[in-house]
Amino acid sequence: MRDDYLWDKSGEPDADVAKLERALAPLGHRGVPLALPDAIAAPARARRGTALRAWAIAAALIAVAGIAALWWARARDSAWAVARLDGAPRVGAGTIHGTGSLAVGEWLETDAGSRARVTVGRIGDLLVEPNTRLRLIGAGGREHRMHLARGTVTALILAQPRQFVVETPSAAAVDLGCAYTLQVDASGGALVTVLAGWVSFEREGRDSFIPAGARCATRPGFGPGTPCMVDASPAFKNALAALDLAGDAAARDTALAALLPAARRADALSLWHLLAWMRGRERDDVYARLAALVPPPAGVTREGVLAGERAMLDRWWDALGLGEARYWREWQRAWPQPGAAAAASPAR
């Protein structure tokens, strides 16, 4: 919508503005001259008519003010503020010397000596580290979406879940009300480390839920890996990465054989995810190790878990001490059926 439309009706109106105009049309001025009574003491009916016309004029003025406020609010949300922190960050072909803005479709880039802060609409901030390139895809309303092509960003978001999404070449990081750091390397692989709250890594039906204190990698062609705690042992992390990338049964068996003995109680986060992604004997082995680390609560049976009964998986999740499953069930789609993601991805 052009700015001039609010004043002289030139150009195409915004859809929301047009809708508001139609709703207020009955209260608008109809182009008929105001008829004043000959006598100063006008009849009561005439006085009522004049009062109604005065209210109509006031309503029209309020409508114009409301339309202008709506347009300015939307215009402000569609271009996010950018502040220079170090060096010379760039938006498009221009350099940010103090503060600037990032519009939908524009790229923000930092070199080895520059950093910037992006104000994410009205819901948070994004710290942009050196050697980073990202683009604003959607802004305003409930859509706050960016694409991180390379580099590192740290997000602090205070909003309802799923309002802020950062796409990467291999998966999308969906904010669930949190603070996190997201890195993308030259190959398109990404690593998210959650500082507070939750993040969901998502791609083509495979979702990884990462709580505070955990991280998760994603790779082109493989999608989100299995999340693990930041302080997991090197042996556990290496075995988990090998399992996520294993291309055949022999490689999976080797990785799983190294993974399970190295698991601590805190690593139950990873084992619980594997239950939803594995099939057959692999799932039996994961179940046995998870049950040894965190005994299934009352009402949770081996048969039910291996059959993929969501209620049982949720009760077992609650026993891990990572928060209640019902919290994120309210805003996240249902957990995938056991083996569904593995069947959908030939690489697994």
C-alpha positions as CSV (number, residue, x, y, z in Angstrom):
1,M,0.0,0.0,0.0
2,R,1.3,3.5,-0.9
3,D,1.5,6.1,1.9
4,D,-0.6,8.5,-0.3
5,Y,-3.7,6.2,-0.1
6,L,-4.5,7.3,3.4
7,W,-4.7,10.9,2.3
8,D,-5.8,11.1,-1.4
9,K,-6.9,7.5,-2.2
10,S,-4.2,7.0,-4.8
11,G,-2.7,3.6,-5.3
12,E,-4.0,0.2,-4.1
13,P,-5.2,0.0,-0.4
14,D,-4.0,-2.6,2.0
15,A,-6.5,-5.4,2.5
16,D,-7.0,-4.7,6.2
17,V,-7.5,-1.0,5.5
18,A,-10.1,-1.7,2.9
19,K,-11.9,-4.0,5.3
20,L,-12.0,-1.4,8.0
21,E,-13.3,1.3,5.6
22,R,-16.1,-1.0,4.5
23,A,-17.1,-1.6,8.1
24,L,-17.2,2.1,8.9
25,A,-18.8,3.3,5.7
26,P,-22.3,3.7,7.2
27,L,-20.9,6.2,9.6
28,G,-19.1,8.3,7.0
29,H,-20.1,11.6,5.4
30,R,-22.6,11.2,2.5
31,G,-21.9,14.5,0.7
32,V,-25.3,16.2,1.7
33,P,-25.0,19.9,2.9
34,L,-25.8,20.4,6.5
35,A,-29.3,21.9,6.9
36,L,-29.4,24.4,9.8
37,P,-32.8,25.4,11.3
38,D,-34.1,29.0,10.7
39,A,-34.8,29.5,14.4
40,I,-32.2,29.4,17.1
41,A,-34.3,27.2,19.3
42,A,-34.5,24.2,16.9
43,P,-37.0,21.4,17.5
44,A,-35.8,18.4,19.5
45,R,-35.8,16.2,16.4
46,A,-33.4,18.6,14.5
47,R,-31.2,18.8,17.5
48,R,-31.0,15.0,17.6
49,G,-30.2,14.9,13.9
50,T,-27.4,17.4,14.3
51,A,-26.0,15.4,17.2
52,L,-26.0,12.2,15.1
53,R,-24.1,14.0,12.3
54,A,-21.6,15.3,14.8
55,W,-21.0,11.7,16.1
56,A,-20.7,10.5,12.5
57,I,-18.0,13.1,11.8
58,A,-16.2,12.2,15.0
59,A,-16.4,8.5,14.1
60,A,-14.9,9.2,10.7
61,L,-12.0,11.1,12.2
62,I,-11.4,8.3,14.7
63,A,-11.5,5.8,11.8
64,V,-8.9,7.8,9.8
65,A,-6.6,7.9,12.9
66,G,-7.1,4.2,13.4
67,I,-6.3,3.3,9.8
68,A,-3.1,5.5,10.0
69,A,-2.0,3.9,13.3
70,L,-2.6,0.4,11.8
71,W,-0.6,1.1,8.7
72,W,2.3,2.6,10.6
73,A,2.4,-0.3,13.1
74,R,2.5,-2.8,10.2
75,A,5.1,-0.8,8.3
76,R,7.3,-0.7,11.5
77,D,7.0,-4.5,12.0
78,S,7.8,-5.4,8.3
79,A,11.3,-3.8,8.6
80,W,13.4,-4.8,11.7
81,A,15.8,-2.5,13.3
82,V,19.6,-3.3,13.0
83,A,22.2,-1.9,15.3
84,R,25.9,-2.0,14.6
85,L,27.9,-3.5,17.5
86,D,31.4,-3.8,15.9
87,G,33.0,-3.2,12.5
88,A,30.9,-2.5,9.4
89,P,27.9,-4.8,9.0
90,R,26.1,-4.5,5.7
91,V,22.4,-4.6,4.7
92,G,22.2,-5.1,0.9
93,A,24.7,-2.7,-0.6
94,G,24.7,-0.3,2.3
95,T,26.9,-0.2,5.5
96,I,25.3,0.1,8.9
97,H,27.3,2.9,10.8
98,G,25.0,3.3,13.7
99,T,21.5,1.9,13.3
100,G,19.5,0.9,10.2
101,S,16.8,-1.5,9.1
102,L,16.4,-4.9,7.5
103,A,13.4,-5.3,5.2
104,V,11.8,-8.5,4.0
105,G,14.0,-10.0,1.3
106,E,17.2,-8.2,2.3
107,W,20.4,-9.8,3.4
108,L,22.4,-8.8,6.5
109,E,26.1,-9.7,6.3
110,T,29.0,-9.4,8.7
111,D,32.7,-9.8,7.9
112,A,35.4,-11.1,10.2
113,G,35.5,-7.9,12.2
114,S,31.8,-6.9,12.5
115,R,28.8,-7.8,14.7
116,A,25.2,-6.5,14.8
117,R,22.0,-6.8,16.7
118,V,18.6,-7.3,15.0
119,T,15.4,-6.4,16.8
120,V,13.0,-9.3,16.0
121,G,9.8,-7.3,15.6
122,R,8.4,-6.9,19.1
123,I,9.3,-10.4,20.5
124,G,13.1,-10.4,21.0
125,D,16.6,-9.8,19.7
126,L,19.1,-11.6,17.5
127,L,22.9,-11.2,18.0
128,V,24.7,-11.6,14.7
129,E,28.3,-12.8,15.0
130,P,31.2,-12.2,12.6
131,N,31.2,-14.0,9.2
132,T,27.5,-14.4,9.1
133,R,25.0,-14.0,6.3
134,L,21.2,-14.1,6.9
135,R,18.0,-12.9,5.2
136,L,14.7,-11.7,6.5
137,I,12.0,-13.9,5.0
138,G,8.8,-12.9,6.8
139,A,7.9,-10.2,9.4
140,G,4.8,-8.9,11.1
141,G,1.8,-10.6,12.8
142,R,2.7,-14.1,13.9
143,E,5.3,-14.7,11.3
144,H,8.9,-13.9,12.2
145,R,11.1,-16.0,9.8
146,M,14.8,-15.7,8.7
147,H,17.2,-17.8,6.7
148,L,20.7,-18.3,8.0
149,A,23.0,-19.2,5.1
150,R,26.2,-19.3,7.2
151,G,27.7,-18.0,10.4
152,T,26.4,-17.8,14.0
153,V,23.5,-16.1,15.7
154,T,22.2,-16.0,19.2
155,A,18.5,-15.5,19.7
156,L,16.6,-14.3,22.8
157,I,12.9,-14.6,22.2
158,L,10.1,-13.8,24.6
159,A,6.9,-14.9,22.8
160,Q,4.5,-17.8,22.4
161,P,6.0,-20.9,20.8
162,R,6.6,-21.2,17.0
163,Q,6.5,-17.4,16.3
164,F,10.2,-17.2,15.4
165,V,11.8,-19.6,12.9
166,V,15.3,-19.6,11.5
167,E,15.7,-21.7,8.3
168,T,19.0,-23.3,7.5
169,P,20.1,-25.3,4.4
170,S,19.4,-28.5,6.2
171,A,16.6,-27.9,8.8
172,A,14.5,-25.2,10.5
173,A,15.1,-24.1,14.1
174,V,11.7,-23.4,15.6
175,D,11.7,-21.3,18.7
176,L,9.6,-22.5,21.6
177,G,10.2,-19.5,23.9
178,C,13.9,-19.6,24.6
179,A,17.4,-18.5,24.1
180,Y,19.8,-20.4,21.8
181,T,22.8,-20.2,19.6
182,L,22.6,-21.4,16.0
183,Q,25.6,-22.1,13.8
184,V,25.7,-23.0,10.1
185,D,29.0,-24.1,8.5
186,A,30.2,-24.0,4.9
187,S,28.6,-27.3,4.0
188,G,25.1,-26.2,5.2
189,G,25.2,-28.3,8.4
190,A,23.8,-26.6,11.5
191,L,24.3,-26.9,15.2
192,V,21.8,-25.5,17.8
193,T,22.7,-25.1,21.5
194,V,19.8,-24.2,23.7
195,L,20.6,-21.9,26.6
196,A,17.1,-21.6,28.0
197,G,13.7,-23.0,27.1
198,W,13.2,-25.2,24.1
199,V,14.0,-25.4,20.4
200,S,12.6,-27.8,17.8
201,F,14.8,-28.8,14.8
202,E,12.4,-29.8,12.0
203,R,12.7,-31.2,8.4
204,E,10.2,-33.3,6.4
205,G,8.5,-34.9,9.4
206,R,11.5,-35.5,11.5
207,D,11.6,-33.3,14.6
208,S,14.2,-33.1,17.4
209,F,13.2,-31.4,20.7
210,I,16.1,-29.8,22.4
211,P,15.8,-28.5,26.0
212,A,18.1,-26.1,27.8
213,G,21.6,-27.6,28.3
214,A,21.4,-29.7,25.1
215,R,22.4,-29.4,21.5
216,C,21.5,-31.0,18.2
217,A,23.2,-31.1,14.8
218,T,21.6,-31.3,11.4
219,R,23.2,-32.1,8.1
220,P,22.2,-31.7,4.4
221,G,20.6,-34.9,3.2
222,F,20.1,-36.2,6.7
223,G,18.0,-33.6,8.5
224,P,17.9,-33.2,12.3
225,G,20.1,-35.6,14.3
226,T,19.5,-36.9,17.8
227,P,19.8,-34.3,20.5
228,C,22.2,-34.8,23.3
229,M,23.3,-33.0,26.5
230,V,26.2,-30.6,26.1
231,D,28.1,-32.3,28.8
232,A,27.8,-35.8,27.4
233,S,31.0,-37.7,27.2
234,P,33.1,-37.6,23.9
235,A,32.5,-41.4,23.5
236,F,28.7,-40.9,23.7
237,K,28.7,-37.9,21.3
238,N,30.9,-39.6,18.8
239,A,28.8,-42.8,18.8
240,L,25.6,-40.8,18.5
241,A,26.9,-38.8,15.5
242,A,28.0,-42.1,13.9
243,L,24.6,-43.6,14.5
244,D,22.8,-40.6,12.9
245,L,25.0,-40.8,9.8
246,A,25.2,-44.6,9.5
247,G,24.2,-45.7,6.0
248,D,23.9,-49.5,6.5
249,A,22.9,-52.0,9.2
250,A,26.5,-52.9,10.1
251,A,27.5,-49.3,10.7
252,R,24.4,-48.8,12.9
253,D,25.1,-51.9,14.9
254,T,28.7,-50.7,15.6
255,A,27.6,-47.2,16.6
256,L,24.8,-48.5,18.8
257,A,27.1,-51.0,20.5
258,A,29.4,-48.1,21.4
259,L,26.6,-45.7,22.4
260,L,24.5,-47.7,24.9
261,P,27.3,-48.5,27.4
262,A,28.5,-44.9,27.3
263,A,25.0,-43.5,28.2
264,R,24.5,-41.8,31.6
265,R,21.1,-41.0,33.2
266,A,21.3,-37.5,31.7
267,D,21.7,-39.1,28.3
268,A,18.2,-40.5,28.6
269,L,17.2,-37.5,26.5
270,S,18.9,-39.0,23.5
271,L,17.7,-42.6,24.1
272,W,14.1,-41.4,24.5
273,H,14.3,-39.8,21.0
274,L,15.8,-42.9,19.5
275,L,12.7,-44.9,20.7
276,A,10.6,-42.9,18.3
277,W,12.9,-43.3,15.4
278,M,14.1,-46.9,15.5
279,R,12.6,-50.2,14.7
280,G,13.1,-53.9,15.5
281,R,15.9,-55.1,17.6
282,E,17.5,-51.7,17.7
283,R,14.5,-50.3,19.6
284,D,14.6,-53.3,22.0
285,D,18.2,-52.5,22.9
286,V,17.5,-48.8,23.4
287,Y,14.5,-49.6,25.5
288,A,16.5,-51.9,27.8
289,R,19.2,-49.3,28.3
290,L,16.8,-46.5,29.0
291,A,14.8,-48.6,31.4
292,A,18.1,-49.4,33.3
293,L,18.9,-45.7,33.6
294,V,15.4,-44.3,34.2
295,P,12.9,-47.1,35.3
296,P,9.6,-46.7,33.5
297,P,7.0,-45.1,35.8
298,A,3.8,-47.0,36.8
299,G,1.6,-47.8,33.9
300,V,4.4,-47.7,31.3
301,T,5.0,-51.1,29.8
302,R,7.6,-52.4,27.4
303,E,4.9,-53.6,25.0
304,G,3.1,-50.2,25.0
305,V,6.3,-48.3,24.5
306,L,7.5,-50.5,21.6
307,A,4.0,-50.2,20.1
308,G,4.4,-46.4,20.1
309,E,1.7,-45.6,22.6
310,R,2.1,-41.8,23.0
311,A,0.6,-41.6,26.4
312,M,3.2,-44.0,27.8
313,L,6.1,-42.3,26.0
314,D,4.9,-39.0,27.5
315,R,4.7,-40.4,31.0
316,W,8.2,-41.8,30.6
317,W,9.4,-38.4,29.4
318,D,8.0,-36.8,32.5
319,A,10.2,-39.1,34.6
320,L,13.4,-37.8,32.8
321,G,13.2,-34.5,34.8
322,L,13.2,-32.3,31.6
323,G,9.7,-30.8,32.1
324,E,6.2,-32.2,31.4
325,A,5.3,-33.6,28.0
326,R,1.9,-32.0,28.1
327,Y,3.5,-28.5,28.0
328,W,4.9,-29.0,24.5
329,R,2.1,-31.3,23.3
330,E,-0.1,-28.2,23.5
331,W,1.7,-26.4,20.8
332,Q,3.6,-29.1,18.9
333,R,2.1,-31.6,16.5
334,A,1.9,-35.2,17.6
335,W,5.2,-37.1,18.1
336,P,6.0,-39.2,15.0
337,Q,5.0,-42.9,15.1
338,P,8.0,-45.2,15.9
339,G,10.0,-45.9,12.8
340,A,8.1,-43.4,10.6
341,A,11.0,-41.0,10.2
342,A,13.4,-43.8,9.6
343,A,11.1,-45.2,6.9
344,A,10.8,-41.7,5.3
345,S,14.5,-41.2,5.1
346,P,16.6,-43.6,3.0
347,A,19.7,-42.3,4.6
348,R,18.7,-43.8,8.0
